[in-house]
């Protein structure tokens, strides 16, 4: 029986992480450092032949997955990112846009 390997990756550094602000998802993009982090992780995982890639609908998670796949030398060109709202972590409601200090 063939083994199945599952890799869980948290998104790279986002603007909200950097500023410690609870930004709306569409504004919480990767920082320059986050882009480099995702690229480096992609290089580290470049020989993994991913058959499925899932991401929440947040810009930061999709961008991280795209960077990782762009570095892959083993993944099929047809392997895309399946965006699934069921794997997002939360909705911030009235706390959206507020700093973590204010919370």
DSSP file (Angstrom, degrees, kcal/mol; ACC not computed):
  #  RESIDUE AA STRUCTURE BP1 BP2  ACC     N-H-->O    O-->H-N    N-H-->O    O-->H-N    TCO  KAPPA ALPHA  PHI   PSI    X-CA   Y-CA   Z-CA
    1    1 A X              0   0    0      0, 0.0     2,-0.2     0, 0.0     0, 0.0   0.000 360.0 360.0 360.0 133.8    0.0    0.0    0.0
    2    2 A X        -     0   0    0      1,-0.1     2,-0.2     0, 0.0     0, 0.0  -0.532 360.0-120.8 -77.0 136.9    1.3    3.4   -1.0
    3    3 A X        -     0   0    0     -2,-0.2     2,-0.5     1,-0.0    -1,-0.1  -0.477  17.0-142.8 -75.5 146.4    1.9    5.9    1.8
    4    4 A X        -     0   0    0     -2,-0.2     2,-0.5     2,-0.0    -1,-0.0  -0.951  12.5-159.2-108.8 128.6    0.1    9.2    1.8
    5    5 A X        -     0   0    0     -2,-0.5     2,-0.5     2,-0.0    -2,-0.0  -0.914   2.9-163.5-109.0 133.7    2.0   12.3    3.0
    6    6 A X        -     0   0    0     -2,-0.5     2,-0.5     2,-0.0    -2,-0.0  -0.972   0.9-164.0-118.8 127.7    0.2   15.4    4.2
    7    7 A X        -     0   0    0     -2,-0.5     2,-0.5     2,-0.0    -2,-0.0  -0.951   2.5-161.5-112.7 124.1    2.0   18.7    4.5
    8    8 A X        -     0   0    0     -2,-0.5     2,-0.4     2,-0.0    -2,-0.0  -0.914  11.8-177.2-105.0 129.5    0.3   21.5    6.5
    9    9 A X        -     0   0    0     -2,-0.5     2,-0.3     3,-0.0     3,-0.1  -0.990  18.2-144.9-128.8 129.9    1.7   25.0    5.9
   10   10 A X        -     0   0    0     -2,-0.4    -2,-0.0     1,-0.1     0, 0.0  -0.656  42.1 -91.5 -84.2 150.2    0.6   28.1    7.6
   11   11 A X        -     0   0    0     -2,-0.3    50,-0.1     1,-0.1     3,-0.1  -0.181  45.2-106.1 -58.3 155.2    0.6   31.2    5.4
   12   12 A X        -     0   0    0     48,-0.4    22,-0.2     1,-0.2    52,-0.1  -0.131  62.6 -50.4 -72.6 177.7    3.8   33.3    5.3
   13   13 A X        -     0   0    0     20,-0.1    18,-2.0    17,-0.1    21,-0.3  -0.258  63.3-166.7 -57.9 130.1    4.1   36.7    7.0
   14   14 A X  B  >  -A   30   0A   0     16,-0.3     4,-2.4    -3,-0.1    16,-0.3  -0.672  36.8-102.8-111.8 169.2    1.2   39.0    6.1
   15   15 A X  H  > S+     0   0    0     14,-2.6     4,-2.8     1,-0.2     5,-0.2   0.897 123.0  54.6 -57.8 -41.5    0.7   42.7    6.7
   16   16 A X  H  >>S+     0   0    0     13,-0.2     5,-1.5     1,-0.2     4,-1.0   0.872 108.1  48.7 -62.0 -37.7   -1.6   41.9    9.6
   17   17 A X  H  45S+     0   0    0      3,-0.2    -2,-0.2     2,-0.2    -1,-0.2   0.936 113.9  46.7 -63.6 -46.0    1.1   39.8   11.2
   18   18 A X  H  <5S+     0   0    0     -4,-2.4    -2,-0.2     1,-0.2    -1,-0.2   0.887 122.1  33.8 -65.7 -41.6    3.7   42.5   10.7
   19   19 A X  H  <5S-     0   0    0     -4,-2.8    -1,-0.2    -5,-0.2    -2,-0.2   0.485 102.3-126.8 -94.2  -3.7    1.5   45.4   12.0
   20   20 A X  T  <5 +     0   0    0     -4,-1.0    80,-2.8    -5,-0.2    81,-0.4   0.910  64.5 137.7  55.0  44.7   -0.3   43.3   14.6
   21   21 A X  B   < -B   99   0B   0     -5,-1.5     2,-1.6    78,-0.3    78,-0.2  -0.952  62.0-128.2-122.3 140.5   -3.6   44.4   13.2
   22   22 A X        -     0   0    0     76,-2.7    75,-6.6    -2,-0.4    76,-0.4  -0.637  43.2-174.4 -86.9  81.4   -6.6   42.3   12.5
   23   23 A X        -     0   0    0     -2,-1.6    69,-0.1    73,-0.2     5,-0.1  -0.355  33.2 -94.5 -79.7 155.2   -7.1   43.3    8.9
   24   24 A X    >>  -     0   0    0      1,-0.1     3,-1.9    72,-0.1     4,-1.0  -0.432  43.8-112.1 -60.8 144.6  -10.0   42.4    6.6
   25   25 A X  G >4 S+     0   0    0      1,-0.3     3,-0.6     2,-0.2    34,-0.5   0.829 115.2  55.9 -52.6 -38.5   -8.9   39.3    4.6
   26   26 A X  G 34 S+     0   0    0      1,-0.2    -1,-0.3    32,-0.1     3,-0.1   0.705 112.0  43.7 -71.1 -17.6   -8.8   41.1    1.3
   27   27 A X  G <4 S+     0   0    0     -3,-1.9     2,-1.6     1,-0.1    -1,-0.2   0.556  90.8  89.6 -98.2 -11.5   -6.3   43.6    2.7
   28   28 A X    <<  +     0   0    0     -4,-1.0    32,-0.6    -3,-0.6    -1,-0.1  -0.539  58.9 157.4 -92.5  73.5   -4.1   41.1    4.5
   29   29 A X        -     0   0    0     -2,-1.6   -14,-2.6     1,-0.1   -13,-0.2  -0.363  48.6 -80.4 -89.8 170.0   -1.6   40.3    1.8
   30   30 A X  B     -A   14   0A   0    -16,-0.3   -16,-0.3    29,-0.1    -1,-0.1  -0.445  41.7-130.8 -69.7 144.1    1.9   38.9    2.1
   31   31 A X     >  -     0   0    0    -18,-2.0     4,-2.2    -2,-0.1     5,-0.2  -0.327  33.0 -98.8 -78.9 173.6    4.7   41.3    3.0
   32   32 A X  H  > S+     0   0    0      1,-0.2     4,-2.0     2,-0.2     5,-0.1   0.915 130.1  50.5 -59.8 -41.3    7.9   41.3    1.0
   33   33 A X  H  > S+     0   0    0      1,-0.2     4,-2.7     2,-0.2    -1,-0.2   0.900 107.8  53.2 -62.7 -40.3    9.4   39.1    3.8
   34   34 A X  H  > S+     0   0    0    -21,-0.3     4,-2.6     2,-0.2    -1,-0.2   0.887 106.3  52.2 -61.8 -40.2    6.4   36.8    3.5
   35   35 A X  H  X S+     0   0    0     -4,-2.2     4,-2.2     2,-0.2    -1,-0.2   0.911 111.1  47.3 -62.2 -41.8    6.9   36.4   -0.2
   36   36 A X  H  X S+     0   0    0     -4,-2.0     4,-2.8     2,-0.2    -2,-0.2   0.914 110.7  52.3 -65.6 -42.5   10.5   35.5    0.5
   37   37 A X  H  X S+     0   0    0     -4,-2.7     4,-2.4     1,-0.2    -2,-0.2   0.935 111.5  46.0 -57.7 -47.2    9.5   33.0    3.2
   38   38 A X  H  X S+     0   0    0     -4,-2.6     4,-2.3     1,-0.2    -1,-0.2   0.893 112.6  50.7 -64.6 -39.7    7.0   31.3    0.9
   39   39 A X  H  X S+     0   0    0     -4,-2.2     4,-2.2     2,-0.2    -1,-0.2   0.923 110.8  48.7 -63.9 -44.2    9.6   31.2   -1.9
   40   40 A X  H  X S+     0   0    0     -4,-2.8     4,-2.1     2,-0.2    -2,-0.2   0.892 111.0  49.9 -64.1 -39.5   12.2   29.6    0.4
   41   41 A X  H  X S+     0   0    0     -4,-2.4     4,-2.0    -5,-0.2    -1,-0.2   0.903 108.5  53.8 -64.5 -39.4    9.7   27.0    1.7
   42   42 A X  H  < S+     0   0    0     -4,-2.3    -2,-0.2     1,-0.2     4,-0.2   0.902 108.3  48.9 -59.6 -41.7    8.9   26.3   -2.0
   43   43 A X  H >< S+     0   0    0     -4,-2.2     3,-0.9     1,-0.2    -1,-0.2   0.890 110.2  51.7 -64.7 -38.7   12.6   25.7   -2.6
   44   44 A X  H 3< S+     0   0    0     -4,-2.1     3,-0.3     1,-0.2    -2,-0.2   0.856 119.1  35.9 -64.8 -35.0   12.8   23.4    0.4
   45   45 A X  T >< S+     0   0    0     -4,-2.0     3,-2.3     1,-0.2    -1,-0.2   0.242  82.8 117.0-100.3  11.6    9.8   21.4   -0.8
   46   46 A X  T <  S+     0   0    0     -3,-0.9    27,-2.6     1,-0.3    28,-1.1   0.724  72.8  52.4 -59.8 -25.0   10.6   21.6   -4.5
   47   47 A X  T 3  S+     0   0    0     -3,-0.3     2,-0.5    -4,-0.2    -1,-0.3   0.393  83.5 105.6 -93.5   4.8   11.1   17.8   -5.0
   48   48 A X    <   -     0   0    0     -3,-2.3     2,-1.4     1,-0.1    26,-0.4  -0.733  67.0-141.6 -85.0 127.1    7.8   16.9   -3.5
   49   49 A X        -     0   0    0     -2,-0.5     2,-0.2    25,-0.1    26,-0.1  -0.682  21.6-159.8 -89.9  86.5    5.2   15.8   -6.1
   50   50 A X        -     0   0    0     -2,-1.4    26,-0.5     1,-0.2     3,-0.1  -0.459  17.9-178.6 -68.3 133.9    2.1   17.4   -4.7
   51   51 A X  S    S+     0   0    0      1,-0.3     2,-0.3    -2,-0.2    29,-0.2   0.668  72.9  24.0-102.9 -24.7   -1.1   15.8   -6.1
   52   52 A X        -     0   0    0     27,-0.1     2,-0.4     2,-0.0    -1,-0.3  -0.999  61.5-171.9-141.2 139.3   -3.5   18.1   -4.2
   53   53 A X  E     -c   81   0C   0     27,-0.6    29,-3.5    -2,-0.3     2,-0.4  -0.994   8.8-172.8-133.2 127.3   -3.1   21.6   -2.8
   54   54 A X  E     +c   82   0C   0     -2,-0.4     2,-0.3    27,-0.2    29,-0.2  -0.911   6.7 171.1-120.4 146.6   -5.8   23.2   -0.7
   55   55 A X  E     -c   83   0C   0     27,-2.0    29,-2.6    -2,-0.4    32,-0.1  -0.990  34.1-112.0-148.2 152.1   -6.0   26.8    0.6
   56   56 A X        -     0   0    0     -2,-0.3    29,-0.2    31,-0.2     6,-0.1  -0.327  45.4 -99.9 -72.7 169.6   -8.5   28.9    2.4
   57   57 A X  S    S+     0   0    0     27,-0.2     2,-0.1     4,-0.1    -1,-0.1   0.435  85.1 118.1 -76.7   3.9  -10.0   31.8    0.4
   58   58 A X  S  > S-     0   0    0      1,-0.1     4,-2.2     4,-0.0     3,-0.5  -0.459  70.3-129.3 -73.7 142.9   -7.7   34.3    2.0
   59   59 A X  H  > S+     0   0    0    -34,-0.5     4,-2.7     1,-0.2     5,-0.2   0.892 107.3  55.5 -55.9 -42.7   -5.3   36.2   -0.3
   60   60 A X  H  > S+     0   0    0    -32,-0.6     4,-1.6   -35,-0.3   -48,-0.4   0.841 109.6  45.1 -64.5 -33.7   -2.3   35.4    2.1
   61   61 A X  H  > S+     0   0    0     -3,-0.5     4,-2.3     2,-0.2    -1,-0.2   0.901 114.4  46.6 -78.1 -40.7   -3.0   31.6    2.0
   62   62 A X  H  X S+     0   0    0     -4,-2.2     4,-2.7     2,-0.2    -2,-0.2   0.916 112.8  51.0 -65.9 -42.0   -3.5   31.4   -1.8
   63   63 A X  H  X S+     0   0    0     -4,-2.7     4,-2.3    -5,-0.2    -1,-0.2   0.900 109.7  50.2 -62.0 -40.9   -0.4   33.6   -2.4
   64   64 A X  H  X S+     0   0    0     -4,-1.6     4,-2.2    -5,-0.2    -1,-0.2   0.938 112.1  47.0 -62.1 -46.8    1.7   31.3   -0.1
   65   65 A X  H  X S+     0   0    0     -4,-2.3     4,-2.7     1,-0.2     5,-0.2   0.901 111.0  52.2 -62.3 -41.3    0.5   28.2   -2.0
   66   66 A X  H  X S+     0   0    0     -4,-2.7     4,-2.2     1,-0.2    -1,-0.2   0.917 109.6  48.9 -61.7 -43.5    1.2   29.8   -5.3
   67   67 A X  H  X S+     0   0    0     -4,-2.3     4,-0.9     2,-0.2    -1,-0.2   0.918 111.8  49.2 -62.4 -43.2    4.8   30.7   -4.3
   68   68 A X  H >< S+     0   0    0     -4,-2.2     3,-0.9     1,-0.2     4,-0.5   0.942 113.2  46.0 -62.3 -47.4    5.4   27.1   -3.1
   69   69 A X  H >< S+     0   0    0     -4,-2.7     3,-1.1     1,-0.2    -1,-0.2   0.837 104.0  63.0 -65.1 -32.4    4.0   25.6   -6.3
   70   70 A X  H 3< S+     0   0    0     -4,-2.2    -1,-0.2     1,-0.3    -2,-0.2   0.754 105.3  47.2 -65.9 -21.9    6.0   28.0   -8.4
   71   71 A X  T << S+     0   0    0     -3,-0.9    -1,-0.3    -4,-0.9    -2,-0.2   0.549  87.5 115.5 -92.2  -9.3    9.2   26.5   -7.0
   72   72 A X    <   +     0   0    0     -3,-1.1   -25,-0.2    -4,-0.5   -26,-0.1  -0.377  36.2 177.8 -69.9 134.4    8.2   22.9   -7.5
   73   73 A X  S    S+     0   0    0    -27,-2.6   -26,-0.2    -2,-0.1    -1,-0.1   0.455  83.4  43.5-106.3  -6.8   10.2   20.8   -9.9
   74   74 A X  S    S+     0   0    0    -28,-1.1     2,-0.2   -26,-0.4   -25,-0.1   0.604  87.3  97.4-114.3 -17.2    8.2   17.6   -9.2
   75   75 A X  S    S-     0   0    0    -29,-0.3   -24,-0.1   -27,-0.2   -26,-0.1  -0.550  80.2-106.8 -81.1 139.0    4.5   18.7   -9.2
   76   76 A X    >   -     0   0    0    -26,-0.5     3,-1.8    -2,-0.2    -1,-0.1  -0.314  20.7-126.0 -60.1 142.2    2.4   18.3  -12.3
   77   77 A X  T 3  S+     0   0    0      1,-0.3    -1,-0.1     3,-0.0    -2,-0.1   0.740 110.7  61.8 -60.8 -22.8    1.7   21.6  -14.1
   78   78 A X  T 3  S+     0   0    0      2,-0.1     2,-0.7     0, 0.0    -1,-0.3   0.569  75.8 107.0 -81.6  -9.6   -2.0   20.6  -13.9
   79   79 A X    <   +     0   0    0     -3,-1.8     2,-0.2   -29,-0.1   -27,-0.1  -0.599  51.4 177.3 -74.5 115.1   -2.0   20.6  -10.1
   80   80 A X        -     0   0    0     -2,-0.7     2,-0.6   -29,-0.2   -27,-0.6  -0.452  34.6 -91.9-107.6-176.8   -3.9   23.7   -9.1
   81   81 A X  E     -c   53   0C   0     -2,-0.2     2,-0.8   -29,-0.1   -27,-0.2  -0.879  29.9-148.9-101.1 121.8   -4.9   25.2   -5.8
   82   82 A X  E     -c   54   0C   0    -29,-3.5   -27,-2.0    -2,-0.6     2,-0.5  -0.820  13.4-150.3 -91.6 113.0   -8.3   24.1   -4.5
   83   83 A X  E     -c   55   0C   0     -2,-0.8     2,-0.4   -29,-0.2   -27,-0.2  -0.722  17.9-179.4 -87.4 126.6   -9.8   27.0   -2.5
   84   84 A X    >   -     0   0    0    -29,-2.6     3,-1.7    -2,-0.5   -27,-0.2  -0.960  24.3-159.1-133.9 114.9  -12.1   25.8    0.2
   85   85 A X  G >  S+     0   0    0     -2,-0.4     3,-1.3     1,-0.3    -1,-0.1   0.684  87.7  74.8 -64.9 -18.1  -13.9   28.2    2.6
   86   86 A X  G 3  S+     0   0    0      1,-0.2    -1,-0.3   -30,-0.0   -30,-0.1   0.638  92.0  54.4 -71.7 -12.2  -14.4   25.4    5.1
   87   87 A X  G <  S+     0   0    0     -3,-1.7    -1,-0.2   -32,-0.1   -31,-0.2   0.282  77.8 115.1-106.6  12.3  -10.7   25.6    6.1
   88   88 A X    <   -     0   0    0     -3,-1.3     3,-0.1     1,-0.1    -3,-0.0  -0.510  64.6-134.7 -75.9 153.7  -10.6   29.2    7.0
   89   89 A X        -     0   0    0      1,-0.2     2,-0.3    -2,-0.1    -1,-0.1   0.841  61.5 -36.0 -84.5 -31.9   -9.9   29.9   10.6
   90   90 A X        -     0   0    0      0, 0.0     2,-0.4     0, 0.0    -1,-0.2  -0.994  40.6-115.4-173.3 170.7  -12.3   32.5   11.6
   91   91 A X        -     0   0    0     -2,-0.3     5,-0.0    -3,-0.1    -3,-0.0  -1.000  23.6-152.7-123.4 127.4  -14.3   35.7   10.8
   92   92 A X    >   -     0   0    0     -2,-0.4     3,-2.1     1,-0.2     4,-0.1   0.616  22.1-178.8 -82.6 -13.6  -13.3   38.6   13.0
   93   93 A X  G >  S+     0   0    0      1,-0.3     3,-1.6     2,-0.2    -1,-0.2  -0.248  70.6   2.7  55.2-128.4  -16.6   40.5   13.0
   94   94 A X  G 3  S+     0   0    0      1,-0.3    -1,-0.3     3,-0.0    -2,-0.1   0.630 129.0  63.8 -68.6 -13.0  -16.5   43.7   15.0
   95   95 A X  G X  S+     0   0    0     -3,-2.1     3,-1.9     2,-0.1    -1,-0.3   0.542  73.0 120.3 -87.8  -6.7  -12.8   43.2   15.7
   96   96 A X  T <  S+     0   0    0     -3,-1.6   -73,-0.2     1,-0.3     3,-0.1  -0.352  78.3  16.8 -61.3 132.6  -11.8   43.4   12.1
   97   97 A X  T 3  S+     0   0    0    -75,-6.6     2,-0.3     1,-0.3    -1,-0.3   0.367  98.4 118.3  88.0  -3.9   -9.3   46.3   11.5
   98   98 A X    <   -     0   0    0     -3,-1.9   -76,-2.7   -76,-0.4    -1,-0.3  -0.693  67.8-110.6 -96.9 149.1   -8.4   46.7   15.1
   99   99 A X  B  >  -B   21   0B   0     -2,-0.3     4,-1.1   -78,-0.2   -78,-0.3  -0.345  24.0-118.6 -71.6 157.0   -4.9   46.3   16.5
  100  100 A X  T  4 S+     0   0    0    -80,-2.8    -1,-0.1     1,-0.2   -79,-0.1   0.829 115.8  58.3 -65.9 -29.4   -4.2   43.3   18.8
  101  101 A X  T  4 S+     0   0    0    -81,-0.4    -1,-0.2     1,-0.2   -80,-0.1   0.901 103.7  51.3 -64.6 -40.7   -3.3   45.8   21.5
  102  102 A X  T  4        0   0    0      1,-0.3    -1,-0.2    -3,-0.1    -2,-0.2   0.761 360.0 360.0 -69.0 -24.6   -6.8   47.4   21.3
  103  103 A X     <        0   0    0     -4,-1.1    -1,-0.3    -3,-0.1    -2,-0.2   0.492 360.0 360.0 -75.9 360.0   -8.4   44.0   21.6
